[in-house]
Amino acid sequence: MLTHRSRTAVRPATDPFDLYRDMVLYTFKTEIRAGFFVAYYRNFAVPSIAKTLFERGETTARPMKRSYDTGIVIHEIIVNGFDSERGDKMVELLRRVHKGVPGSAEDFQYVLMTLLVIPLRWIDAHGWRKLTDDEREAAMAFYTELGKRMGLEPAPATFAEAAAFLDDYEARNLAPSPEGTALLDATAEALAVRLPGPLKNRTKNVIALMMDKPEVVPALGLKPAPTWLKSVFGRLLDVYALVIRTRPIGTDPSFTPGKSGKSVYPGGYQLDQIGPHSPH
């Protein structure tokens, strides 16, 4: 069983998938959760991807389920491993739901790279410490393997190349669209349930503040937050990081297979409930 670890003790590199699992569940659980959230909304800022998501209908018809299922799928694979029964079932689900979906190989690679690059950038910008090279390489190894098992084109060879790919793709493709706006409007409720009371009616402001590039905000159809509010938000993140730095790394994981996602699955979930073609 994992015991409390000092924040000053960097976990040694072992198996890269095990190291990435530890990062997600314990070491950077708050930061990676925030990064996954930003990555989820990033897709709505690309018109071609937003159009595909809108036409498939799941995100607008069942926004809460779609949001939580997305997180559940990736966490099941991270926690249980690619070769486990649960992990393999989730990889197969990803292959099935993406089969025949319109989009270029570059589009699919971009979606995968958002899950790699954006959370790691969030850690380096707002985390209680910077990433080590081993941790960055562990995350890279995980998403390289995930892309391979999904049948995607080979991922960039290094994290620097992955980040450059994402930045180049966004420079060419970020733009507002009616579909992106509709998706954002539909999914704002998925965020509202996670926010404290005073912020529940300010979900779009929170989304705008969390985006790590200013050009993403108008591409989502949002208004930029005023400078003073950005400054306050940044300071709050800095204070939170300082507070976290003084505490030991806890033993409660950020995700428990079959039990997380209680806003959608209050009694827990079975894997066959996850995904757009499963019973709701």
Sequence and secondary structure as in RCSB ss.txt:
>XXXX:A:sequence
MLTHRSRTAVRPATDPFDLYRDMVLYTFKTEIRAGFFVAYYRNFAVPSIAKTLFERGETTARPMKRSYDTGIVIH
EIIVNGFDSERGDKMVELLRRVHKGVPGSAEDFQYVLMTLLVIPLRWIDAHGWRKLTDDEREAAMAFYTELGKRM
GLEPAPATFAEAAAFLDDYEARNLAPSPEGTALLDATAEALAVRLPGPLKNRTKNVIALMMDKPEVVPALGLKPA
PTWLKSVFGRLLDVYALVIRTRPIGTDPSFTPGKSGKSVYPGGYQLDQIGPHSPH
>XXXX:A:secstr
    B TT       HHHHHHHIIIIITHHHHHHHHHHHHHHGGGSHHHHHHHHHH HHHHSHHHHHHHHHHHHH
HHHHH TTSHHHHHHHHHHHHHHTT    HHHHHHHHHHHHHHHHHHHHHHSSS   HHHHHHHHHHHHHHHHHT
T     SSHHHHHHHHHHHHHHH    HHHHHHHHHHHHHHHTTS GGGTT HHHHHHHH SSTTHHHHTT    
 HHHHHHHHHHHHHHHHHHHTS B SS S  TTT  TTT TT   GGGSSTTS  
